[in-house]
Amino acid sequence: MTVESTKLAVSFNEYGSVTALLYPAQKKTRLGTTLILGHGAGANQLSGFMRLFANGLAERGLDVVTFNFLYMEQGRHVPDPKPKLEACYIAVIEAADKHKKLKGNRIAVGGKSMGGRIGSQVAATEESAAQIAGVVLLGYPLHPPGRPEKLRDAHLKDIRAPILFVQGSRDAFGTPDELRTAIKKHHLNATLYVVEGGDHSLKVPKSLGLPQDEVYAGAMDKIAGWLQAD
C-alpha cells in the first residue's frame, strides 16, 4: 500500500527553504510519534529507499516526515557544511512540531547514512535534546570506507534519547562490531539491529536466498516496535 504524502515548505534562517513530505500514520495503528528521516548524501527524499521506508513506517503507525537538505533541493551534488545541514534539520523539526496534524506527537529523528548522522548531531545539542524522544540511524556512517581511524562518534555520548542503529553486517561505513565498540566506549543507551548480509543500504546478496522486501520489512518492524516500546 502507498501512503499519500503531503508536501510542506520549510523555511530556515537566511538560507532559504526546502521541501518536506509528510507520510501520515494509518489511523488504526497510530503510535503518536513523528519520525523525521534525512536522506543520504547522494540521493534525495524521493529515492527508492527513502520512499519505501517512509511508506512502510507510516503503515506501521508512525507519522513520517522526509525532507531535502538545501544542497539537494537546489540541485547541487556536494553536501553543505555542517552548520547549514544542521540548521536545515532543526528547521524541519520545528515545522513538524508546529504542524496541526502532528501536535502532541513525540518526535524522533534520524535517517539514512548522512541524514542520520546529521540528525544525531542535532539530537546531541543542548538546545534540541529535550524535544527528541529517540534517534533512528539507518546505516550509520561511523567512518569513511577504508578509514576506520576517522571515527564520527564523539558526539554520540551527548545524546540523551535512546538510539537505534540499523546496520548491515557488510557495511563498509561501519561494521556491527565497530558500532558495538563505540556503544561500549561511550556507554550509549543504544540498541543495535543487525541486518545479516546487508550492505550500507541494507541490501543483501541474492546468494543468501532472503527476499529483499522481507529484509526491509524486518527492519521496519524493528523500528516501529522499538519506538512504540521506548
C-alpha positions as CSV (number, residue, x, y, z in Angstrom):
1,M,0.0,0.0,0.0
2,T,1.2,3.5,-0.8
3,V,0.6,6.2,1.7
4,E,-0.5,9.6,0.2
5,S,2.1,12.2,1.2
6,T,1.5,15.9,1.8
7,K,4.1,18.4,0.7
8,L,5.4,21.0,3.2
9,A,7.6,24.1,2.5
10,V,10.1,24.6,5.3
11,S,11.9,27.9,5.6
12,F,15.0,28.4,7.7
13,N,17.1,31.5,8.6
14,E,18.7,33.3,5.7
15,Y,19.3,30.1,3.8
16,G,16.0,29.8,2.0
17,S,13.5,26.9,2.1
18,V,13.4,23.2,1.4
19,T,10.6,20.7,0.6
20,A,9.4,18.2,3.1
21,L,6.9,15.4,2.8
22,L,4.6,14.1,5.5
23,Y,3.5,10.5,5.3
24,P,0.7,10.3,7.8
25,A,0.3,7.3,10.0
26,Q,-2.6,4.9,9.4
27,K,-5.3,5.8,11.9
28,K,-5.9,2.3,13.2
29,T,-2.2,1.8,14.2
30,R,-1.2,5.4,15.0
31,L,1.6,5.5,17.6
32,G,1.6,9.2,18.4
33,T,5.2,9.6,17.2
34,T,6.6,11.7,14.4
35,L,9.8,10.2,12.8
36,I,11.9,12.7,10.8
37,L,14.2,11.0,8.3
38,G,17.0,12.8,6.5
39,H,18.3,11.4,3.2
40,G,21.8,10.1,2.4
41,A,24.5,12.3,0.8
42,G,23.9,11.1,-2.8
43,A,20.1,10.8,-3.2
44,N,17.2,12.9,-2.2
45,Q,14.0,12.2,-0.3
46,L,12.4,10.7,-3.4
47,S,14.9,7.9,-3.7
48,G,13.5,4.4,-3.6
49,F,15.0,3.7,-0.2
50,M,13.5,6.8,1.4
51,R,10.0,6.4,-0.1
52,L,10.0,2.7,0.8
53,F,10.8,3.3,4.5
54,A,8.6,6.4,4.7
55,N,5.6,4.4,3.4
56,G,6.4,1.3,5.3
57,L,6.8,3.0,8.6
58,A,3.6,5.1,8.1
59,E,1.8,1.8,7.5
60,R,3.1,0.7,10.9
61,G,1.7,3.7,12.7
62,L,4.4,6.4,12.6
63,D,3.9,9.9,11.2
64,V,6.9,10.1,8.9
65,V,8.5,13.3,7.7
66,T,11.2,13.3,5.0
67,F,12.9,16.3,3.5
68,N,15.6,17.5,1.2
69,F,18.7,19.2,2.6
70,L,19.3,22.6,0.9
71,Y,22.1,21.5,-1.4
72,M,19.9,18.7,-2.8
73,E,16.9,21.0,-3.1
74,Q,19.0,23.4,-5.2
75,G,20.3,20.6,-7.4
76,R,23.8,20.6,-6.1
77,H,25.7,17.4,-5.5
78,V,28.2,18.3,-2.8
79,P,26.6,18.4,0.7
80,D,26.5,21.8,2.6
81,P,28.8,22.5,5.5
82,K,27.8,21.0,8.9
83,P,26.2,24.2,10.3
84,K,23.9,24.5,7.3
85,L,23.0,20.9,7.3
86,E,22.1,21.0,11.0
87,A,20.2,24.3,10.6
88,C,18.1,22.7,7.9
89,Y,17.4,19.6,10.1
90,I,16.4,21.8,13.0
91,A,14.0,23.8,10.8
92,V,12.3,20.6,9.8
93,I,11.9,19.6,13.5
94,E,10.4,22.9,14.3
95,A,8.0,22.7,11.3
96,A,6.9,19.2,12.3
97,D,6.4,20.2,15.9
98,K,4.1,23.0,14.9
99,H,2.2,21.1,12.2
100,K,-1.5,20.8,13.0
101,K,-1.7,17.1,12.2
102,L,1.3,16.3,14.4
103,K,0.6,18.3,17.5
104,G,1.0,16.2,20.7
105,N,3.3,13.7,19.0
106,R,6.6,12.7,20.4
107,I,9.5,13.5,17.9
108,A,12.2,11.0,16.8
109,V,14.9,11.9,14.4
110,G,17.3,10.0,12.2
111,G,17.7,9.0,8.6
112,K,19.8,7.1,6.1
113,S,23.6,7.4,6.4
114,M,24.5,11.2,6.3
115,G,20.9,12.2,7.1
116,G,21.0,10.0,10.2
117,R,24.4,11.4,11.2
118,I,23.1,15.0,11.0
119,G,20.0,14.1,12.9
120,S,22.2,12.5,15.6
121,Q,24.3,15.6,15.8
122,V,21.2,17.8,16.3
123,A,20.0,15.4,19.0
124,A,23.3,15.8,20.8
125,T,22.9,19.6,21.1
126,E,21.6,21.0,24.4
127,E,19.0,23.1,22.5
128,S,17.3,20.1,20.8
129,A,17.9,17.3,23.4
130,A,14.7,17.9,25.4
131,Q,12.3,17.6,22.5
132,I,13.8,14.4,20.9
133,A,12.4,11.1,22.2
134,G,14.5,8.7,20.0
135,V,17.2,8.5,17.3
136,V,16.9,6.0,14.4
137,L,20.0,5.5,12.3
138,L,19.8,3.5,9.1
139,G,23.3,2.6,8.0
140,Y,25.2,4.9,10.4
141,P,28.4,6.2,8.7
142,L,30.7,5.6,11.6
143,H,33.7,6.3,9.4
144,P,34.5,6.7,5.7
145,P,35.1,3.4,3.9
146,G,38.6,2.1,4.4
147,R,39.3,4.8,7.0
148,P,38.3,3.2,10.4
149,E,40.6,5.6,12.2
150,K,38.4,8.6,11.2
151,L,35.5,7.9,13.6
152,R,32.3,10.0,13.7
153,D,31.3,9.0,17.2
154,A,32.4,11.8,19.6
155,H,29.0,13.5,19.7
156,L,27.1,10.3,20.3
157,K,27.8,10.4,24.1
158,D,25.9,13.7,24.3
159,I,22.6,12.2,23.0
160,R,20.1,11.8,25.9
161,A,17.5,9.9,23.9
162,P,17.7,6.2,23.2
163,I,19.4,5.3,19.9
164,L,18.5,2.5,17.4
165,F,21.3,1.5,15.0
166,V,20.0,-0.5,12.0
167,Q,23.2,-1.7,10.4
168,G,24.2,-4.2,7.7
169,S,26.8,-6.7,8.6
170,R,28.7,-5.8,5.4
171,D,28.5,-2.0,5.9
172,A,31.8,-0.5,4.7
173,F,31.0,2.6,6.7
174,G,31.0,0.7,10.0
175,T,30.5,-2.9,10.9
176,P,28.3,-4.0,13.8
177,D,31.4,-4.9,15.8
178,E,32.7,-1.4,15.3
179,L,29.4,0.0,16.5
180,R,29.4,-2.3,19.5
181,T,32.8,-0.9,20.4
182,A,31.5,2.7,20.1
183,I,28.4,1.9,22.1
184,K,30.5,0.4,24.9
185,K,33.1,3.1,24.8
186,H,30.6,5.9,25.2
187,H,28.2,4.0,27.4
188,L,25.3,4.7,25.0
189,N,21.7,4.0,25.6
190,A,21.6,2.1,22.3
191,T,20.1,-0.9,20.6
192,L,21.8,-2.5,17.6
193,Y,19.7,-4.3,15.0
194,V,21.9,-6.1,12.5
195,V,20.8,-7.0,9.0
196,E,22.8,-10.1,8.3
197,G,24.5,-9.8,4.9
198,G,23.3,-6.2,4.5
199,D,25.4,-3.5,2.9
200,H,25.3,0.2,3.6
201,S,21.7,0.4,2.1
202,L,20.7,-2.8,3.9
203,K,20.8,-4.8,0.7
204,V,21.6,-8.5,1.0
205,P,23.2,-10.7,-1.7
206,K,20.9,-13.0,-3.7
207,S,23.1,-15.9,-2.6
208,L,21.6,-15.7,0.9
209,G,18.2,-16.6,-0.5
210,L,16.5,-13.9,1.5
211,P,13.8,-11.8,-0.3
212,Q,14.9,-8.1,-0.1
213,D,11.4,-6.9,0.7
214,E,11.3,-9.2,3.7
215,V,14.7,-7.9,4.9
216,Y,13.4,-4.3,4.7
217,A,10.1,-5.3,6.3
218,G,12.0,-6.8,9.2
219,A,13.9,-3.6,9.7
220,M,10.7,-1.5,9.6
221,D,9.1,-3.8,12.1
222,K,12.0,-3.3,14.5
223,I,11.9,0.5,14.1
224,A,8.2,0.7,14.8
225,G,8.3,-1.8,17.7
226,W,11.3,0.0,19.2
227,L,9.7,3.4,19.0
228,Q,6.4,2.0,20.5
229,A,8.2,0.4,23.4
230,D,10.5,3.3,24.1
